[in-house]
Amino acid sequence: MPLPYFLIMLALVVLSAGATIALVTWAGLPFVALGFAALAGTLLLGARQWR
């Protein structure tokens, strides 16, 4: 993978993580809810791989 594409991808991941944290904070949700949502998503995607 060329370096510019890697750096753009890395910047997009960091920006999307920041946007997610900003939206959770703006909505007034506790960070535990974000953690549970991430855990549930990981479990669902992991379960799909076993099928």
Number of C-alpha atoms within 10 A of each C-alpha: 5 6 8 9 10 11 11 11 12 12 12 12 12 12 12 12 12 12 12 13 14 12 12 15 12 9 9 9 11 10 12 9 11 14 11 11 12 12 12 12 12 12 11 11 11 11 10 9 7 6 5
